Amino acid sequence: MNHIYLALNRFGLGAARDEAPPTDPQRWLLAQFETYDARPAAIASAPARSQVATQLADYLAEVRSAAAQGPRPRQVAEMRPAPMDVQPDRGANAELPESARQFIRKASQDYYVGCVAARTNAALTTPAPFVERLVHFWANHFAVSADKLPVIGMSGLLEIEAIRPHVLGRFGDMLLAVEQHPAMLLYLDQAQSIGPDSMVGEFVAARGRRQAGLNENLAREILELHTLGVKGGYSQSDVTEFARALTGWTVSGITRGPAARIMGGGGDPGAFLFAPALHEPGRRTLLGRGYDQRGLDQGKTILAELAAHASTAQHLATKLARHFVADDPPPALVERLSATYLKTGGDLPSLYRVLIEAPEAWNGQVPKFKTPWDWTLFSLRGLGIREIQGQPVAGLMMQLGQPLWRPGSPAGYDDIAASWAGPDALVRRVEAAERLAGRTGETLDARQLAPKLLVDALTPATAQAIARAESPAQGLALMLVAPEFLRR
């Protein structure tokens, strides 16, 4: 298969209708390390974290007040935002004050949808589609879910603030930025984790209240998903020890009243905060190694050690090879990626160069099936759409089964064909293709566009089907759901 097609589709986000294809695919991919912009205009338009955090704090205060004054509302963690293609259901949270319900509507419509628009438009206009794909890859690796209502306004900001600036840096730096981001801390309940022997833990116990809770969610997901992997050799004891080390990692400005004063807040709303009063003191032992550091340094030191671990290298290498090459990653490529990771201290561009130079990556005989997000971007770019509102994209992704930042679990979305190639999923893509083609079908000729977008992957059967279409719009729709357009 033509290397130009693979560069555009396997590594990039598909051919853009108004851009010339690269003449030297590998050089084109490498050059994107210089042209990538972590904060283009589309991203700069995203909601400000301090604004989202301030309104979240107001909302949480309203919920607590309502719980104290009357019938207990549903737990915040259990509340789910409405689907993004419909108006939020007022009746679902009718027991909440109007100001709290306003936050739910604003978080769903403005903050979440605003980040959807920012991500989509950045991908439609980027001069570095390979790096943009890597941003999306790492955002799925470090998945949070906006299904948890306190996270909905922050979910897209994790990608913007913790992934984009570090996608061409070292994995350890990205790891620290992600784990200290409010979206991750709120999603995995780390902001609520209290060391039993911390100042706050002892204060609560002395008053005969329930024992302050150590929350292990963040520690477990860092070990299982973000670094070592399921088979990384850690134990439940390691999870608990790590959770103790992470106590005190919380979010500034989302707690009001005496609790905020105890935590020692004062930073910008939504900023990372280390609260010594919540931290479990003492020495930690993790993976057979002791950690004597105190306070914030203890958790940071463990994170750095995990980033440098051989199991982390193997886990990340496998995921990168699966995403860019095959659902069943080639073992030799995985080993080369893992060795490069350890040799360079987790330098991500070095890993990307291994992928670009890998013969396995240029073998078109084993194509990857496009996820709904891939297919949507490829379609929009191929049709020449350079800017789109967030609401229709959010609705389309809901229809196709991959709503942005809502995977439903910390594991993120699957990266294999079996999860996306079912009959019902394909029917939904056909319906979406007809709508997309209807927007531009009278001005574009798929007979001319298909060879440009699909290069030598265009089969005679598809070319003939497009030529026989009854209308330009039907020809475009046929192109968008052709087998060669569904794969990369």
N, C-alpha and C positions, 0 to 999 in steps of 0.2 A: 504494500500500500504506500502511496505517495507520502513522503515525510512532511510535506507542506500540510496535508490534511491532518496528520497526526499532531503536528505542532499546534495547529489551530484548535483542534477538537479534543485530543487527549490531554494536552498540557494547558490549553487556553480555555476560552469561553465560547468558542465557535467563531466563524468568520463574520465580520461586520460588513453589511452590504456596501458601505461607502468607503471601505478601506482596501488598499491593495494587499494581496497576500505576501508573506515574506519570501524572499528569494533564497535565503540561507536560514533554514529553520532553527538549527542549534544556536547560531549566533544571535538570532532574533530573540530566542528565549533568554539567553545569558544577558543580553543588553537590557532586559527589563529590570534587572537589579538596579540599574542606574535611573530608569525612567519612572519607577514606581513612586507614587506620592501617597504617603500615609494619611494625609488629610486634604484631599481635593475639595473643591467647592461643594460637591454633593454631600460629603461627610461633614463638612463644617456647618451645614444646615441642620444637623441632628440636634435634638433637645439637649439642653445643658444638664449635667448630672446634679448640680446643686439645686436646680429648680425641681427636678423629679424627686430628689431626696426630701426637700422641704415639704412638698405636698404629700409625700408618703408619710412623713412624720405627723402632719396634720390629720391625715386619714387614720393612722394607728391610734392617735390620741382620741379621736372621735369614737373609734370602735371600743376602746377601753372605757370611755365615759358612758357609752350606751350600755355596755355590759354591766357597769356598776349601778346604773340607774333603773334598769328594767330587765326584761327577758334577755337572756344571753344570746347574742347573735352567733351565727356559725363561726367557727374558728377561721381566722384570717387565712391560715395555710390551706384550708379546704375550699376557699372561694375560688371560682374559676371565671376568668373573663369570658365574655360572650364571643362567639365566632366573629372573626374580623370582617365578614361580609354582611353582617346584620347589626342593628342597633342593640346595645346591651339591654338585657331584660331588667326593667325596673322592678318588677315584682320579685325577682330572685333574691334581692337584698333589701326588700321593703322595710325590714326592721331596723335598718341603719339610718342615721341622720342624713338629711339631704346633702350636706357637705361631703359626707363619706361617699354617697352614691355619685356625686359629681366627680370625685377623684377616680372612681372606677371607670366612669365614662371617659374622662380625660386621659387616663392612663391607656385605655384601650384604643381610643381614637387618635389622640395626638402623639403621645410619647412612643408607643409601639409602632403605629403606622408611620410616624415620622422617621423612625430608624429603618423601617422596611424600605421607604422611599430612598433614604440616604444610601443604603447598601445596594439597592437595585441600580440607581442612577450612577453610582460610582463604577459598577461593573459594566454598564452600557457605554460609558465614555472613557474608560481607562486606557492608557497606552501600554499598560502592563497586565494583560489578562491572565498570564501565568501566575503572577504574584497575587492577583485578586483571587484566583482559584485556591491558592495556598492559604489565604486569609480565611476563606470559607471552610477549608479542610480543618484548620486549627480551631476555628470557632465550633465546629462539630465535635472535635476531640475534647474540647473543654466545654461540653454542653451544659447550658442552663435551660430551664423551661419556664416560659411566660405563663404557663398554666397555673403557676403559683402566683397569686395576685400581687403580693408585695414585690415580685420580681418583674412584673410585666413592663414597667416603665424603664427598668434597668437592663433588660435582657439584651437589647441591641447595643447598649453602651459598652458592655463587656467586650464585644468584638471590636468596637471602634477605639476604645481606650486601652485595652490590654493586649489585643491580638495585633491590630494593624501596626502599631509602632514597633513591634518586636518580631514581625514575620521574617525580617532579614537579619535578625540578630542571633543571640544564643538562646537555646531552649530554656536554660535555667532562669534567664531574665524574664522570658515570657511566663514561665511557670509561677514565679513570684508575683508578677503583676496580676495574673489571673486569680491566684488564691487570695490576694488582698483586695480584689475588686468587690464592691458592695453586692453586685448581682450574684456572685458565687457565695459570698458569706451569708446572704439572705436565703438563697435557694437551698443551701444545705444546712440551714439552721445554725451555722457557726456563731452568729451574733448572739445566740441564746445560751451558748455553752459556758458553764460556770465550773471552775475547779472546786471540788468538795472541800478542799483545805485552803482555798483562797480566802481573802478577807471577806468577800461577799458570801461565799459558801458557809463560812463559820458564823457569820452574822445571821444568816437565815436559819441555820441549825440551832443556834442558841435561843432563838425565839420559838422553838418548837414547831416551826413550819416544815413543810415537806423538804426533803433533802435537795439541795441545789443540784441541778442536772448537768452531767458531763455528756455532751452530744458528740457522737463519733462519726456523723455523716461525712463531714469534710475529710477527716483523716482517712476514712475507708475509701472514698472515691479517689483521693489523690493516689493512694497506693494501688488500687485495683484498676482505675481507668486512666489516670493522668500520667503515671510514671511506670511503675514496675510491671503492671499487667496482672491478669487473673492468676497466672502461673509464675508470678515473680518471687515466690519463696517467702512471703511474709505470713505472719500468724495473727490470730485474734489479739494476742498480747501486744503485738506490734501496733495494731490499730488503736488499742486503748492507750498505750504509751504516747503515740503520736497525738491523739486527741488531747491528752493532758498538756503536751507541749504547745498546742495551738490555742489553749484557753487564753482569753484576753484579746484575741483577734476579732474585732467587731467593727461597726460602722458608726461614724460620727454623725450626730445631728438627727437620728431617727427616734431617740428616746428623750422624753421630756420630764421635767420635775426632778425629784430627789435622785432617781436612778441615774439621770444624766450627770449629776454632780459627783456621784460616787464613782462613776466610770471615768471621770476626768476628761470629759469631752471639751470641745472648744474649737475644733478644726472646722473646715468648711463642711456643710451638710453633704453627706454621701462619701466623704473621704474615709480612707482606712484609718482605724483607730486601734492602738494597742492600749487596753485597759488593765493596768497592773492589779487592780482590785479583783479582777475575775480570774487571774492566772494561777494555775496550780503550781506551787513551788516544788523544787526538788530536782534530783538527777533523773534523767530518762535513759532507758535502754531500748534500742530499736535495731532489729536485724543483727543482734549480737554486739552492737557498738554502744558505748556510753556517751551521753551528752550532758556536760556539766554547766553549759551556758545558762544564763538567767534571763527571764523575761522574754522579750521579743526575739532576742538573738538565738534562743533555743530552737524555736520553730523555723526560723530562717536557715539555721545551720543544717537542720535535718532536711529541709527542702533542697538545699544545695547538694547534699550528699545523695539524695534520691535522683536528682537530675543527672548526676555523674555515674549512676549505677549501670552495670552491664545489662541488667534486665530491662531497664528503661530504654537503653539503646536498641535492644531486640524488639521490644514492644512498639516503639515508634517506627522502626525500620519496616516492620511487618505492615503497619497501617499505611505508611507511605507507598510501599510497593503494591499493596492491594488497591489503593485509590488510583494510582497512575498506570498500573500495568495489568493486573488480572485479579479476579476474585480469589483465586488460589495463588498467592504471591510466589514468584520464583525463589526458591531457597538461596540460590547463589547471589541474587540481587539483594535479598534481605541481609545476608552476611556482609556484603560489601558496604551497604548502608550502615549497618551496626558498627562495623569496624571504623568507618569514617567518623561516625558520631563520637566514639570513644577517643579516637586519635585527636580530634579537633576540639574536644571539650563541649560538644553539643552545638557546634557552629552550624546553623541551619542552611545558609547558602552553600556550604560544602556538601550537604546532603542533596540539595537540589541539583547541584552539578553532577553528582553521581547518577541521579535519575536521568538527566539530560543526555549523559554520555552512555547510558546503559543500552546495549543492543536489544534487551528484552522490551524496553519501552517503545521501540520502533517496529515491533512486530505486530502488524495489524491483523494477524490471523486470530487473535484472541481479544476481541473488542470488549470494552466496558459498556454497560448499559447506562444510559443517562438517568440520573435521578430526576424527579419532577423539577427541582430547582435548576439543575443543569439544562434540562429541556426548555424551560421557560426563558432562561437567559439566551440560549442559542437561538431560540425563535425570535425574540425581541431584537437581538443584535442582527440576525439575518434579515429581518424585515426593515432594518434601518431606523428603528425606534431609539432615539437618543435620550429621551426623558419621559418619565411616566409617574403618575401619582401613586402614592403608597397604598391607598385603599383597594384599587383593582388588583394590584399584585398580591396583597394580603388575602383577598378573596379567592384569587386564582390558586394560590398555594394551598389554601384550605381545601378547595375542590379537588386538587390533585393529590392530597394526602401528605403533604410535607410543609405544613405551616412553619414559617421562619421562627427559630428559637422556641419551638414548642414540641420537642421530640417526645415528651412524656416521661423521659427517664434521663439520669445523668450519663447514660451510655451514648446518647446522641442517636442520630439516624443511621440505619444500616448502610453499608457501602457495597452491597452485592446485588446482582441482578434479580435474584429470587424475591427480594423485598419489593421490587418496583415493576416487574414485568407481568403481573397477573392480568387476566382478561378484563376485569372491572377497571383496573388502572389504565389500561390502554384505551378503553372506551371513553374515559374521562379526558384523555389527551386528545382524542379525535374531536370531542365536543369543544375543547378549548382551542384546538387548531382552527376549527371553523369560525369561531368568534374572532380570533386574532387575524385570520385571513380576511374576514369581512371588513376589518378596519382599513386595510391597505390593498385589498384584492383588485380594485379597479385601476390602480396605478402601477402595479408591479407585474412583471411577466415571469412566472416560475420557470418557463422554458429556458430563459436566459439566466435567471438567478440560481437555479439548482446546480449547474456546473461550477459556478463560482464558490458556492457554499460547501459543496460536497466533493469538489475536485474529482479525482479518479475513483472515489468511492461510489459515485453515481452509477447505478446499474442500468442496462438497457431497458429492463422491465419498468423501473421507476420513471425513466425519461419518457418512455412510451405512454405510461399512465398519465403523466402530467400533460403531455402533448394532446391527449384525447379528452382532457377536462372540458366540461361544458362552459366554464367561465374562468376568468383569471383568478377569482377568489377560490374556486374549487381547485384549481391547479396549485395554488399556494398551500391550501389545506392538505392536499395529497403529499406535497413535498415535506411538510412539517411532521407528518406521521409515517413517512417512508421508513423502512427498516434501517437504511443507512443513516437517516437523520436521528433515529432513536438511540444510536450507538456512538461511542467515541473511541 
